[in-house]
């Protein structure tokens, strides 16, 4: 007769040990109250309830449910709770003597437990500790995981045994564990808010003889005898007879069976009832040999066995396993390929036993939960495979609730990797053996010498080298990779360096400067084509700093913008600047920009700009100074190299574009450059001109998708990537991009001249963007991407040239998970409220708005504010949800940590200040001045916003007979507007919508 194997999933032992080896702490409701005179008092502390669970007569038991809070633990009290006048204890917890117990009198604390909260955040674990009566010591905190708990962790759907050595609680301060007053089931603290463990606990004991906590092992096939039915050894439990199956008995080792597949047959084991007699009683029982088909839907178990395999294996033919069952018609499980993380060393071979471990959950499909199992099948490779089919040799097939450890796969050679991970993103690996270029190395502090063909040479500055570059070098290098130091100082002549990509590795330092007393310049000219085989995500071509340091300082420009004293007339060759402040600083040969100040554009028309006869023409002009003089009225007259094409009205400013250091994409370059820095390296750009940089466009983002499908076991942060989809509009290739930077960085006094998407991008970083001139950023001039950005945006001059999608951010918000934003045509666009945005000036034509906030919490509410020096300490490491909870009931407003103050705009737009999804108790926008030149639009627009305050400032419409609305409200709460403090001049309608 076949032996019977039973599944034993929950065991509630009856504690009946001798008094000297075990003692009960809590078993029933009565254990929660003091002994002694009535009325009894509770021996339970803080948030608890006592319940009863009835699963039939054998499993009818009481348990404690303990709901801890962010501030309080819950648990049991020990010792005396009340004394009479003679100081005799009359009410005590845990025994009648009133003494506080010594836990080291026993070797183990044990109990049964569940955790009803399956959604705990990383870092929050169920745990226990002890407290001493006096002195008030606290023991070690013991996490209820790993070796202390059955199946490694607590869950909500199953009682699990916990066994903790009492010595694990001992500390140097409290080694004896005497005088225990509390057994605490612990909170995870305030960092996790209300998301805390919910404990269910019963059968709490101290013991010297603890019950076993596993692992639980359920044999499926461990001996030749398991190949036959319980009722009749002539009936087999294999899916096929010989020659497809055979067994071998080995008294000195372990028994094995062979499953030999062919083109048409997968081979394996039968499970459950395989036949019945005339009375419908099972007469052909296989595992578990009880006449019933087993369920494998307890996904805390793993299928494990030893295996060897023979066959002609290819990319399309690999050894694999699956299940069938689920009743009739039979269902098939997922097919698991026996390689990689499922197998010792990542691969089965023919001449060595290797362990296989597969979570049962990996077999489950949406159609079948693995109930009512029928067979385990080792798969054939099918009729299309021309080589030898798999033949499997199998031993020791079992189900286990604690998986055995596999032998790790030997690390693959770095030569097989294509990418490296840095700061959570993937970048191509550069190396001499990886491309067809000539690699040359700096040595002895010298730049490599020689005559080099364009685009064929990579210059490497090793970590120990410090190289000074002082040449006007017309060679177009493929890459310049800096591990050491590269110093570029224009002290004796103009300098030109033409890399395809300038790469600053973590140890690298680049220092670029000019001397104001010499007048020489530095030009970094990017000229290259992206190699999408090497770099499918297009991180190259431009400047890429992977934790390196860049300090770039041009000659200071104090007056980077200046007001026009009178309208500059088209057809003339002069511009008059108010005052003399620029007369000595703006020089012959310098470039200036004049914004578009045309009036009367109907930008709110549904068909703009196609509603304009002849089409819209941008009237932004860049001109060169050929003469500077001061007139008798004390104003500065600039003579220009060519007549102006358009009028530029008084009220606008001229911007000064020339800098002594220039980064520019060459007209001959096949791809535009971009600047991205990430990690811990400093980035400090001052008085630099960034021209024709940026590659991402305002079209819908279309990112490259890569996966490592190689199956190779690389060391951490290496991968062999395969392109699953080559994107056509890669995100994050902007002019100046702080990408998860972990140091304060600076863009000051600089110029960004034309970008197909964004100019300066703050992404989960702390950047100070100050005194810059940003011209012609098609998407957003300054873009604060994730809502976690701190830092400042102060005193910048933003010139719009009428581009952008002109669409709002809601259109792409959901489909892009909040990533494809700020494309409409903005001056400054912000996703969050932590940055200081003050004293900025926007002029010209903006496709949507010179200033905009989009504060919708979706997709960003769990992002953490980075730990960057200078960040307010109370923000560091907190998610937006944490900040909101921290500030309740006052809530987060824009002035809590940042501000929007004294920002002004003069030009054309659909909306002057666009405010979406503001919550809180009243964000204040102070001193905003908006002078609109269009014939239609809104000056301030709020959408889904609960409460705002507008303080001071001015709203004006210049064009006669306009239809401009001063303030528009859509689906929001009240606005607080002091109309006496906020003049609304010549607008068609002061308030619209539901204001």
WOSULVEN-V717300 format. One record per residue. N is the residue number from 0. RES is the residue in one letter. PHI is phi in whole degrees, -180 to 180 (NA if undefined). D_LAST is the distance of its C-alpha to the last C-alpha in Angstrom with 1 decimal. Layout:
<<N/RES/PHI/D_LAST> <N/RES/PHI/D_LAST>>
//
This chain:
<<0/X/NA/85.4> <1/X/-72/82.2> <2/X/-69/80.6> <3/X/-103/77.2> <4/X/-105/74.1> <5/X/-113/71.2> <6/X/-77/67.5> <7/X/-120/66.9> <8/X/-98/63.2> <9/X/-135/62.8> <10/X/-132/65.7> <11/X/-111/65.6> <12/X/-72/68.9> <13/X/-90/70.7> <14/X/-77/71.5> <15/X/-138/75.1> <16/X/-81/76.2> <17/X/-63/78.7> <18/X/-60/77.4> <19/X/-82/78.3> <20/X/-116/76.3> <21/X/-159/73.1> <22/X/-144/71.1> <23/X/-86/68.1> <24/X/-99/65.0> <25/X/-147/62.7> <26/X/-126/63.6> <27/X/-134/62.5> <28/X/-54/60.2> <29/X/-65/63.1> <30/X/-70/63.1> <31/X/-91/59.7> <32/X/-130/61.3> <33/X/-70/63.8> <34/X/-87/67.5> <35/X/111/69.3> <36/X/-63/68.8> <37/X/-73/66.1> <38/X/-74/63.3> <39/X/-71/62.6> <40/X/-110/59.7> <41/X/-72/57.5> <42/X/-103/58.6> <43/X/-111/55.2> <44/X/-118/52.6> <45/X/66/48.8> <46/X/-77/46.8> <47/X/-146/49.3> <48/X/-139/50.3> <49/X/-109/53.7> <50/X/-132/54.0> <51/X/-127/56.7> <52/X/-116/56.9> <53/X/-117/59.4> <54/X/-120/60.6> <55/X/104/64.0> <56/X/-60/66.8> <57/X/-74/67.3> <58/X/-112/63.7> <59/X/-91/62.7> <60/X/-150/61.5> <61/X/-91/59.2> <62/X/-149/56.7> <63/X/-95/54.2> <64/X/-110/50.5> <65/X/-122/49.0> <66/X/-104/45.2> <67/X/-80/44.9> <68/X/-117/41.7> <69/X/-60/40.6> <70/X/-111/42.5> <71/X/-132/45.4> <72/X/-84/48.3> <73/X/-139/50.1> <74/X/167/53.8> <75/X/-113/57.2> <76/X/-107/58.9> <77/X/-126/62.6> <78/X/93/65.2> <79/X/-79/65.7> <80/X/-111/62.8> <81/X/-157/64.9> <82/X/-128/68.3> <83/X/-87/70.6> <84/X/-66/72.2> <85/X/-96/74.9> <86/X/64/72.2> <87/X/-90/73.1> <88/X/-71/70.3> <89/X/-114/69.6> <90/X/-142/66.4> <91/X/-137/66.1> <92/X/-106/64.2> <93/X/61/66.1> <94/X/97/69.6> <95/X/-98/71.2> <96/X/-95/72.5> <97/X/77/69.4> <98/X/-84/69.9> <99/X/-88/67.2> <100/X/-72/68.3> <101/X/-106/69.4> <102/X/-70/67.8> <103/X/-77/70.5> <104/X/-67/73.0> <105/X/-128/71.8> <106/X/-86/71.1> <107/X/-141/68.0> <108/X/-104/64.9> <109/X/-140/64.0> <110/X/-164/61.6> <111/X/-100/59.8> <112/X/-153/56.0> <113/X/-132/52.9> <114/X/-119/49.5> <115/X/-76/46.9> <116/X/-103/44.1> <117/X/-85/44.8> <118/X/-114/41.7> <119/X/-65/42.6> <120/X/-77/41.4> <121/X/-55/44.2> <122/X/97/45.8> <123/X/-108/45.4> <124/X/-126/48.7> <125/X/-58/50.2> <126/X/-155/52.7> <127/X/-134/55.1> <128/X/-155/56.6> <129/X/-117/58.9> <130/X/-125/58.7> <131/X/-96/61.7> <132/X/-67/62.3> <133/X/-162/63.7> <134/X/-58/63.2> <135/X/-82/59.7> <136/X/-85/60.1> <137/X/-120/57.9> <138/X/-75/59.7> <139/X/-58/58.8> <140/X/-90/55.8> <141/X/-109/57.0> <142/X/-73/54.7> <143/X/-87/55.5> <144/X/-157/56.0> <145/X/61/58.8> <146/X/-68/62.4> <147/X/-86/61.3> <148/X/-137/59.9> <149/X/-58/61.1> <150/X/62/59.6> <151/X/80/58.0> <152/X/-160/54.8> <153/X/-84/53.3> <154/X/-135/51.3> <155/X/-91/49.8> <156/X/-94/52.0> <157/X/-155/55.4> <158/X/-70/57.3> <159/X/-131/58.8> <160/X/-78/61.5> <161/X/-116/60.9> <162/X/-134/64.0> <163/X/-124/63.5> <164/X/-61/66.6> <165/X/-62/66.3> <166/X/-63/67.4> <167/X/-67/64.1> <168/X/-85/62.4> <169/X/-67/64.9> <170/X/-125/63.9> <171/X/-63/66.0> <172/X/-77/64.8> <173/X/-136/65.5> <174/X/-77/68.2> <175/X/-88/69.8> <176/X/54/66.8> <177/X/-88/68.5> <178/X/62/66.8> <179/X/-69/63.8> <180/X/-104/61.3> <181/X/-138/58.4> <182/X/-112/57.9> <183/X/-101/54.3> <184/X/-97/52.3> <185/X/-97/49.8> <186/X/-77/46.0> <187/X/-91/44.8> <188/X/94/42.9> <189/X/-72/39.4> <190/X/-63/39.0> <191/X/-108/38.7> <192/X/56/36.2> <193/X/-83/36.7> <194/X/-87/38.5> <195/X/-122/42.0> <196/X/-61/45.4> <197/X/-120/46.2> <198/X/-89/49.9> <199/X/-119/52.3> <200/X/-140/55.8> <201/X/-153/59.2> <202/X/52/62.9> <203/X/-86/62.6> <204/X/-137/66.1> <205/X/-107/68.0> <206/X/-154/71.0> <207/X/-98/73.6> <208/X/-125/73.8> <209/X/-73/70.3> <210/X/-68/69.6> <211/X/-74/69.1> <212/X/-114/65.6> <213/X/116/66.7> <214/X/-75/66.4> <215/X/-89/66.8> <216/X/-122/69.0> <217/X/-121/69.6> <218/X/-67/72.4> <219/X/-108/72.1> <220/X/-142/75.1> <221/X/-128/77.2> <222/X/-149/80.7> <223/X/-56/82.8> <224/X/-59/83.0> <225/X/-72/79.2> <226/X/-87/80.0> <227/X/-126/81.6> <228/X/-67/80.6> <229/X/-64/81.2> <230/X/-82/83.4> <231/X/-155/85.5> <232/X/-67/86.2> <233/X/-82/87.1> <234/X/-100/83.5> <235/X/-95/81.3> <236/X/-109/77.7> <237/X/-96/77.4> <238/X/-73/75.7> <239/X/-142/78.8> <240/X/-84/82.5> <241/X/-62/84.5> <242/X/-92/84.3> <243/X/-81/80.5> <244/X/-132/80.7> <245/X/-157/83.2> <246/X/-130/83.5> <247/X/-135/85.4> <248/X/-101/86.5> <249/X/-133/86.9> <250/X/-63/88.3> <251/X/-93/87.8> <252/X/-127/84.2> <253/X/-136/81.7> <254/X/-68/82.1> <255/X/-136/80.3> <256/X/-129/79.5> <257/X/-112/79.2> <258/X/-117/76.7> <259/X/-101/78.0> <260/X/-86/75.6> <261/X/-134/76.4> <262/X/-62/74.4> <263/X/-111/73.8> <264/X/-126/73.7> <265/X/-96/71.6> <266/X/-131/73.6> <267/X/-179/73.0> <268/X/-113/73.2> <269/X/-89/72.9> <270/X/-129/71.0> <271/X/73/71.3> <272/X/-78/73.4> <273/X/-112/75.0> <274/X/-177/77.3> <275/X/-134/78.3> <276/X/-88/81.6> <277/X/-66/82.3> <278/X/-95/80.8> <279/X/62/77.5> <280/X/-93/78.3> <281/X/-65/77.4> <282/X/-121/80.7> <283/X/-148/79.2> <284/X/-100/76.9> <285/X/-110/75.4> <286/X/-43/73.1> <287/X/-91/72.2> <288/X/62/75.5> <289/X/-122/74.3> <290/X/82/74.1> <291/X/-123/70.3> <292/X/-80/68.1> <293/X/-74/66.1> <294/X/-105/62.4> <295/X/-109/61.2> <296/X/-98/57.6> <297/X/-88/57.7> <298/X/-80/55.9> <299/X/-83/57.0> <300/X/-100/60.4> <301/X/-125/61.7> <302/X/-89/64.4> <303/X/-139/67.0> <304/X/-163/70.4> <305/X/-97/72.9> <306/X/-151/73.4> <307/X/-129/75.3> <308/X/-150/74.9> <309/X/-121/76.9> <310/X/151/75.9> <311/X/-98/75.0> <312/X/-98/71.3> <313/X/-135/68.9> <314/X/-63/65.2> <315/X/-104/65.1> <316/X/-131/67.7> <317/X/-135/67.1> <318/X/-61/68.3> <319/X/-153/65.7> <320/X/-142/65.5> <321/X/-160/63.6> <322/X/-117/63.8> <323/X/-132/64.2> <324/X/155/63.8> <325/X/83/61.2> <326/X/89/63.6> <327/X/-124/64.4> <328/X/-67/63.5> <329/X/-70/63.5> <330/X/-107/60.6> <331/X/-113/60.7> <332/X/-79/59.0> <333/X/-60/57.5> <334/X/-91/60.4> <335/X/-102/60.7> <336/X/-77/62.5> <337/X/-85/64.9> <338/X/-158/64.0> <339/X/55/61.7> <340/X/-72/60.3> <341/X/-89/62.1> <342/X/-136/65.6> <343/X/-49/67.8> <344/X/58/67.6> <345/X/83/65.2> <346/X/-162/67.9> <347/X/-82/70.7> <348/X/-131/74.2> <349/X/-93/77.6> <350/X/-115/79.8> <351/X/-151/77.7> <352/X/-68/76.0> <353/X/-134/72.3> <354/X/-79/69.9> <355/X/-116/67.0> <356/X/-135/64.0> <357/X/-131/61.2> <358/X/-61/58.4> <359/X/-58/58.6> <360/X/-61/54.8> <361/X/-71/55.4> <362/X/-82/57.4> <363/X/-66/54.9> <364/X/-121/52.9> <365/X/-67/50.0> <366/X/-97/52.7> <367/X/-146/55.2> <368/X/-95/55.0> <369/X/72/58.7> <370/X/-83/59.9> <371/X/58/63.3> <372/X/-68/64.8> <373/X/-118/67.7> <374/X/-159/68.7> <375/X/-109/68.2> <376/X/-121/68.8> <377/X/-94/69.7> <378/X/-86/68.7> <379/X/-79/70.6> <380/X/-95/69.4> <381/X/86/70.0> <382/X/-73/72.1> <383/X/-80/70.5> <384/X/-86/71.8> <385/X/-90/75.3> <386/X/-87/76.3> <387/X/-66/77.5> <388/X/-78/75.1> <389/X/-64/74.1> <390/X/-122/76.6> <391/X/-105/75.2> <392/X/-112/77.2> <393/X/-126/75.4> <394/X/-147/76.2> <395/X/53/74.7> <396/X/-82/71.7> <397/X/-145/69.7> <398/X/-103/66.3> <399/X/-135/65.2> <400/X/-88/62.3> <401/X/-121/62.7> <402/X/-71/63.1> <403/X/-67/66.1> <404/X/-76/65.3> <405/X/-91/65.9> <406/X/-72/67.8> <407/X/-66/65.3> <408/X/-72/65.4> <409/X/-58/67.0> <410/X/-60/64.5> <411/X/-77/64.4> <412/X/-65/65.4> <413/X/-61/62.6> <414/X/-64/64.1> <415/X/-88/62.6> <416/X/-82/59.0> <417/X/-110/56.6> <418/X/-137/53.7> <419/X/-125/53.0> <420/X/-93/50.0> <421/X/-136/48.5> <422/X/53/45.5> <423/X/76/44.7> <424/X/-129/44.9> <425/X/-98/47.8> <426/X/-134/49.5> <427/X/-65/52.7> <428/X/-89/56.0> <429/X/-99/57.8> <430/X/-168/61.6> <431/X/-62/64.6> <432/X/-87/65.7> <433/X/-101/62.4> <434/X/-141/62.3> <435/X/-99/64.8> <436/X/-89/64.1> <437/X/-90/66.5> <438/X/-100/65.6> <439/X/-126/66.8> <440/X/-122/66.5> <441/X/-69/66.3> <442/X/-151/69.2> <443/X/55/70.6> <444/X/73/67.4> <445/X/-112/67.8> <446/X/-67/65.6> <447/X/-58/67.6> <448/X/-102/69.8> <449/X/137/70.9> <450/X/-98/70.0> <451/X/-114/67.3> <452/X/-73/66.1> <453/X/-61/62.4> <454/X/66/60.3> <455/X/-115/63.3> <456/X/-127/63.3> <457/X/-111/61.5> <458/X/-99/61.9> <459/X/-117/61.8> <460/X/-105/61.8> <461/X/-63/63.2> <462/X/-60/62.0> <463/X/-87/64.9> <464/X/-96/64.6> <465/X/-125/63.0> <466/X/-115/63.0> <467/X/-101/62.3> <468/X/-108/61.3> <469/X/-139/62.0> <470/X/-114/62.7> <471/X/-103/61.4> <472/X/-106/61.9> <473/X/-86/61.1> <474/X/-64/61.9> <475/X/-95/59.1> <476/X/-80/59.3> <477/X/-68/58.0> <478/X/-148/56.7> <479/X/-123/57.2> <480/X/-113/57.0> <481/X/-111/57.0> <482/X/-101/58.3> <483/X/-98/59.8> <484/X/-124/58.7> <485/X/-123/58.0> <486/X/-114/57.9> <487/X/-123/57.1> <488/X/-131/57.6> <489/X/-89/58.0> <490/X/-116/60.6> <491/X/-125/63.3> <492/X/-166/61.8> <493/X/-68/58.7> <494/X/-122/58.1> <495/X/-132/57.1> <496/X/-130/56.7> <497/X/-124/55.8> <498/X/-87/55.1> <499/X/-71/53.6> <500/X/-137/52.0> <501/X/-105/52.2> <502/X/-111/52.3> <503/X/-112/52.2> <504/X/-76/53.5> <505/X/-56/52.8> <506/X/-87/55.9> <507/X/-83/55.2> <508/X/-136/54.2> <509/X/-119/53.4> <510/X/-126/53.4> <511/X/-122/52.7> <512/X/-155/52.9> <513/X/-128/53.9> <514/X/-104/55.7> <515/X/-58/54.0> <516/X/-82/57.4> <517/X/-103/58.7> <518/X/82/56.2> <519/X/-87/56.9> <520/X/-123/54.2> <521/X/-122/53.6> <522/X/-124/52.4> <523/X/-105/51.7> <524/X/-110/51.7> <525/X/-89/50.8> <526/X/-147/52.8> <527/X/-168/53.2> <528/X/-123/52.5> <529/X/-65/51.1> <530/X/-90/53.8> <531/X/-75/51.8> <532/X/-75/54.9> <533/X/-75/55.0> <534/X/-137/51.2> <535/X/-64/49.3> <536/X/-91/46.0> <537/X/63/46.4> <538/X/-82/46.3> <539/X/-89/49.0> <540/X/68/49.1> <541/X/129/47.6> <542/X/-122/47.5> <543/X/-128/47.5> <544/X/-110/47.8> <545/X/-101/48.6> <546/X/81/48.5> <547/X/-82/50.4> <548/X/-117/49.7> <549/X/-131/48.8> <550/X/-120/48.8> <551/X/-126/48.2> <552/X/-133/48.3> <553/X/-90/48.5> <554/X/-70/49.1> <555/X/-60/46.3> <556/X/-125/44.0> <557/X/-79/42.3> <558/X/-109/40.6> <559/X/-91/38.9> <560/X/-147/36.4> <561/X/-152/36.8> <562/X/-74/35.0> <563/X/-70/36.4> <564/X/-84/38.0> <565/X/-154/37.8> <566/X/-63/36.8> <567/X/-82/39.2> <568/X/-95/40.6> <569/X/-58/41.5> <570/X/94/45.2> <571/X/-99/46.0> <572/X/-119/47.2> <573/X/-135/45.8> <574/X/-134/42.6> <575/X/-105/42.2> <576/X/-101/40.6> <577/X/-65/39.6> <578/X/80/42.2> <579/X/-116/45.1> <580/X/-62/43.7> <581/X/-95/44.2> <582/X/-64/47.6> <583/X/-103/49.7> <584/X/-102/47.7> <585/X/-85/46.7> <586/X/-116/50.0> <587/X/-58/51.8> <588/X/95/51.2> <589/X/-76/47.7> <590/X/-99/44.8> <591/X/-129/41.5> <592/X/-117/38.3> <593/X/-119/36.2> <594/X/-69/32.7> <595/X/-72/31.6> <596/X/-123/29.9> <597/X/-63/30.1> <598/X/-116/27.5> <599/X/90/25.8> <600/X/-69/25.6> <601/X/-89/23.4> <602/X/-72/22.3> <603/X/-87/19.5> <604/X/-63/22.3> <605/X/-60/23.2> <606/X/-110/26.7> <607/X/-67/26.4> <608/X/-95/28.8> <609/X/-70/31.2> <610/X/-81/29.7> <611/X/-93/31.4> <612/X/-58/35.0> <613/X/83/37.3> <614/X/86/34.7> <615/X/-78/32.6> <616/X/-121/34.8> <617/X/-68/33.8> <618/X/-107/34.9> <619/X/-67/35.1> <620/X/-129/38.7> <621/X/-115/41.1> <622/X/-133/44.1> <623/X/-111/47.1> <624/X/-80/48.2> <625/X/-119/51.8> <626/X/-162/51.9> <627/X/-135/50.3> <628/X/-150/51.0> <629/X/-108/49.6> <630/X/-86/49.5> <631/X/-68/50.5> <632/X/-89/46.9> <633/X/81/46.6> <634/X/-111/44.5> <635/X/-101/45.5> <636/X/-102/46.4> <637/X/-103/46.5> <638/X/-91/48.8> <639/X/-111/48.0> <640/X/-73/50.3> <641/X/-154/48.9> <642/X/-63/46.9> <643/X/-68/43.1> <644/X/-89/41.9> <645/X/-135/38.5> <646/X/-75/36.9> <647/X/-133/34.9> <648/X/-74/32.9> <649/X/-59/33.1> <650/X/110/30.0> <651/X/-94/31.0> <652/X/-122/33.5> <653/X/-97/36.6> <654/X/-114/37.2> <655/X/-93/40.6> <656/X/-101/41.6> <657/X/-82/45.3> <658/X/-134/46.3> <659/X/-79/49.8> <660/X/-119/49.1> <661/X/-130/47.8> <662/X/-108/47.0> <663/X/-143/47.0> <664/X/-84/47.5> <665/X/-63/50.6> <666/X/-58/50.3> <667/X/-89/53.1> <668/X/-69/51.4> <669/X/-78/50.8> <670/X/-135/47.8> <671/X/-76/45.2> <672/X/-82/45.4> <673/X/-147/42.9> <674/X/-121/42.9> <675/X/-135/42.3> <676/X/-131/43.4> <677/X/-150/43.3> <678/X/90/44.9> <679/X/-99/46.4> <680/X/-84/47.5> <681/X/-74/46.1> <682/X/-138/44.2> <683/X/-139/44.0> <684/X/-109/43.5> <685/X/-130/43.5> <686/X/58/43.7> <687/X/-123/44.2> <688/X/-102/43.4> <689/X/-113/42.3> <690/X/-122/42.7> <691/X/56/42.3> <692/X/-103/41.7> <693/X/93/39.6> <694/X/-125/40.4> <695/X/-63/37.5> <696/X/-107/35.5> <697/X/-81/32.1> <698/X/-64/33.6> <699/X/-58/33.2> <700/X/-63/35.0> <701/X/-135/38.5> <702/X/-85/40.3> <703/X/-68/44.1> <704/X/-114/45.1> <705/X/-122/48.3> <706/X/-141/50.3> <707/X/-92/53.5> <708/X/-109/55.6> <709/X/-71/58.9> <710/X/78/59.8> <711/X/-79/61.2> <712/X/-99/61.0> <713/X/-84/59.8> <714/X/-63/59.4> <715/X/-53/55.9> <716/X/71/53.4> <717/X/-126/55.5> <718/X/-158/55.1> <719/X/-107/56.6> <720/X/-89/53.5> <721/X/-116/53.6> <722/X/-79/50.9> <723/X/-91/49.4> <724/X/-156/46.9> <725/X/-90/46.9> <726/X/-73/43.3> <727/X/-111/42.4> <728/X/-149/39.3> <729/X/-70/39.9> <730/X/-69/37.0> <731/X/77/37.4> <732/X/-111/39.6> <733/X/-108/37.6> <734/X/-66/38.7> <735/X/-139/38.5> <736/X/-129/37.8> <737/X/-85/38.0> <738/X/-109/38.6> <739/X/53/38.9> <740/X/-75/40.5> <741/X/-115/41.8> <742/X/-135/42.4> <743/X/-63/40.2> <744/X/-129/40.2> <745/X/-139/39.5> <746/X/-126/38.6> <747/X/-136/38.9> <748/X/63/39.6> <749/X/-106/39.9> <750/X/-125/39.0> <751/X/-112/37.7> <752/X/-119/38.6> <753/X/74/37.3> <754/X/-146/36.4> <755/X/-74/35.8> <756/X/-142/33.1> <757/X/-112/32.3> <758/X/-90/33.8> <759/X/-101/33.9> <760/X/-117/33.1> <761/X/-99/32.8> <762/X/-122/33.6> <763/X/50/34.1> <764/X/-144/35.6> <765/X/-124/35.3> <766/X/-121/35.4> <767/X/-110/35.1> <768/X/-106/33.9> <769/X/-138/34.4> <770/X/57/35.3> <771/X/-104/35.4> <772/X/-115/35.1> <773/X/-118/33.7> <774/X/-119/34.1> <775/X/70/33.3> <776/X/-80/32.1> <777/X/-65/31.2> <778/X/-91/29.0> <779/X/-139/27.8> <780/X/-67/29.6> <781/X/-122/29.1> <782/X/-128/28.4> <783/X/-100/28.0> <784/X/-82/29.0> <785/X/-111/29.1> <786/X/86/26.9> <787/X/-101/30.1> <788/X/-79/30.5> <789/X/-109/30.9> <790/X/84/32.4> <791/X/-135/30.9> <792/X/-131/29.5> <793/X/-133/30.1> <794/X/61/31.0> <795/X/-99/31.1> <796/X/-113/31.0> <797/X/-111/29.5> <798/X/-115/30.4> <799/X/-89/28.9> <800/X/-122/31.1> <801/X/83/28.9> <802/X/-100/29.8> <803/X/112/28.2> <804/X/-71/27.5> <805/X/65/24.1> <806/X/-100/22.9> <807/X/-74/20.4> <808/X/-79/22.0> <809/X/-60/21.1> <810/X/-62/23.8> <811/X/-111/26.7> <812/X/-60/25.4> <813/X/-71/27.1> <814/X/-68/30.3> <815/X/-104/31.0> <816/X/54/30.4> <817/X/76/27.8> <818/X/-97/30.4> <819/X/-94/29.6> <820/X/-129/26.6> <821/X/69/25.5> <822/X/-94/27.2> <823/X/-72/24.6> <824/X/110/25.5> <825/X/-128/24.1> <826/X/-84/25.3> <827/X/-125/24.6> <828/X/-128/23.5> <829/X/-131/23.4> <830/X/-94/23.6> <831/X/-138/23.7> <832/X/-123/23.0> <833/X/-98/26.5> <834/X/-92/27.2> <835/X/-94/27.0> <836/X/-120/25.3> <837/X/-144/25.9> <838/X/57/27.1> <839/X/-93/26.9> <840/X/-122/26.9> <841/X/-118/25.9> <842/X/-139/27.3> <843/X/100/28.1> <844/X/-113/26.6> <845/X/-110/24.7> <846/X/-55/24.5> <847/X/-127/21.0> <848/X/-157/19.9> <849/X/-69/21.8> <850/X/-136/20.0> <851/X/-154/18.8> <852/X/-125/18.6> <853/X/-132/19.2> <854/X/-104/19.7> <855/X/-58/20.5> <856/X/-78/23.5> <857/X/-60/25.7> <858/X/76/29.0> <859/X/-125/28.7> <860/X/-66/28.4> <861/X/-106/32.2> <862/X/-73/32.9> <863/X/-96/34.5> <864/X/-71/33.9> <865/X/-71/37.2> <866/X/-87/39.7> <867/X/-111/39.8> <868/X/-51/41.2> <869/X/98/38.6> <870/X/-68/36.0> <871/X/-51/34.9> <872/X/-56/37.5> <873/X/-71/35.1> <874/X/-96/33.4> <875/X/-58/36.7> <876/X/79/37.4> <877/X/-94/34.3> <878/X/-81/32.1> <879/X/-61/28.3> <880/X/-60/28.9> <881/X/-61/31.3> <882/X/-65/29.0> <883/X/-61/26.2> <884/X/-66/29.0> <885/X/-62/30.5> <886/X/-92/27.4> <887/X/-59/26.4> <888/X/-87/25.1> <889/X/-77/23.4> <890/X/70/22.5> <891/X/-85/22.4> <892/X/-122/20.1> <893/X/-66/20.6> <894/X/-91/22.4> <895/X/-63/24.8> <896/X/-123/27.2> <897/X/-126/25.7> <898/X/-171/23.3> <899/X/-133/21.1> <900/X/-147/22.1> <901/X/57/23.1> <902/X/-96/22.7> <903/X/-132/22.6> <904/X/-144/22.7> <905/X/-141/24.3> <906/X/163/24.5> <907/X/-121/23.2> <908/X/-167/20.7> <909/X/-77/18.2> <910/X/-141/15.7> <911/X/-76/16.6> <912/X/-130/15.3> <913/X/-104/14.6> <914/X/-122/13.6> <915/X/-124/14.5> <916/X/66/15.4> <917/X/-80/15.1> <918/X/-111/16.2> <919/X/89/17.8> <920/X/-102/17.1> <921/X/124/15.2> <922/X/-71/16.3> <923/X/-106/16.5> <924/X/-109/16.5> <925/X/-110/18.8> <926/X/67/19.9> <927/X/-80/18.4> <928/X/-117/19.5> <929/X/-129/18.7> <930/X/-115/20.8> <931/X/-93/20.4> <932/X/-104/23.5> <933/X/-77/22.4> <934/X/-95/21.6> <935/X/-146/18.5> <936/X/123/16.0> <937/X/-130/13.0> <938/X/-85/13.4> <939/X/-132/11.1> <940/X/-131/9.9> <941/X/-120/9.2> <942/X/-135/10.7> <943/X/50/12.0> <944/X/-122/11.1> <945/X/-83/11.4> <946/X/-162/11.0> <947/X/-136/11.2> <948/X/-126/12.5> <949/X/-109/12.9> <950/X/-119/16.2> <951/X/68/18.0> <952/X/91/18.5> <953/X/-159/17.8> <954/X/-127/16.0> <955/X/-143/18.4> <956/X/-121/19.3> <957/X/-90/23.1> <958/X/-74/23.9> <959/X/-64/24.3> <960/X/56/22.6> <961/X/-77/20.0> <962/X/-117/17.0> <963/X/-72/15.0> <964/X/-99/11.2> <965/X/-66/10.6> <966/X/-133/7.5> <967/X/-119/6.3> <968/X/-120/4.9> <969/X/-135/7.7> <970/X/53/9.3> <971/X/-144/8.4> <972/X/-93/8.2> <973/X/-74/6.8> <974/X/-111/7.0> <975/X/-102/9.9> <976/X/-127/10.2> <977/X/-95/13.4> <978/X/-67/13.2> <979/X/-72/17.0> <980/X/-89/17.6> <981/X/-121/15.5> <982/X/-62/16.9> <983/X/-116/15.1> <984/X/-103/18.3> <985/X/61/18.8> <986/X/-83/15.7> <987/X/-66/15.3> <988/X/-145/11.6> <989/X/-70/9.7> <990/X/-132/6.1> <991/X/-143/5.9> <992/X/69/5.7> <993/X/-108/3.8> <994/X/-67/0.0>>
//
